[in-house]
Amino acid sequence: MSRVKAPVVVTANCVRTGQVVYLDASYGWVQALQSAVCFDCIEAATAAMALADDEAAVIGAYLVPVKRVAGDVWPTHYREAIRLEGPGAYTNDPNRSSKVVSL
């Protein structure tokens, strides 16, 4: 992604499940974007990310630019909109068929 501008949230992937998670106000990781803390300052977000980046819990933490619409928070980049929707057809889930699913 290009240079990140505020407002932002911190995101990562859960080490155990691979699910997308977001940093909340108590420096915990949650699955709901709407529960994530939204930072208006890149420096504050970067500092919070450094404090919460526990390699035993999450991998690949980074900042995601978001926009506020009617009290909700939404990603501004299409990649993050896709991640928000959860695993796609190409997930490594043993309960799913190994065949490629046509969309």
Residue pairs with C-beta under 8 A, 6 or more apart in sequence:
1 65
1 77
1 79
4 42
4 63
4 64
4 65
5 42
5 65
6 39
6 40
6 41
6 42
6 45
6 65
7 38
7 39
7 40
7 65
7 66
7 67
7 68
7 73
8 38
8 39
8 42
8 45
8 63
8 64
8 65
8 66
9 22
9 23
9 33
9 36
9 37
9 38
9 39
9 45
9 63
9 64
9 66
9 73
10 22
10 23
10 36
10 37
10 39
10 45
10 48
10 49
10 52
10 61
10 62
10 63
10 64
11 20
11 21
11 22
11 23
11 36
11 61
11 62
11 63
11 64
11 80
11 83
12 20
12 21
12 23
12 29
12 53
12 58
12 59
12 60
12 61
12 62
13 19
13 20
13 21
13 58
13 59
13 60
14 20
14 21
14 29
14 57
14 58
15 55
15 56
15 57
15 58
15 59
18 87
18 91
18 92
19 31
19 86
19 87
20 31
20 83
20 84
20 86
21 29
21 30
21 31
21 58
22 29
22 30
22 31
22 32
22 33
22 35
22 36
23 29
23 30
23 36
23 37
23 48
23 49
23 52
23 61
24 30
24 35
24 36
24 37
25 37
27 48
27 51
27 52
28 52
29 52
29 57
29 58
30 36
33 66
33 73
33 74
33 75
33 84
34 72
34 73
36 73
37 48
38 66
38 68
38 73
39 45
39 48
39 63
42 63
45 63
46 63
49 61
49 62
49 63
52 58
52 61
53 61
64 75
64 77
64 80
65 75
65 76
65 77
66 73
66 74
66 75
66 76
67 73
67 74
67 76
68 74
74 81
75 81
75 83
75 84
82 88
87 93
89 100
89 101
89 103
90 100
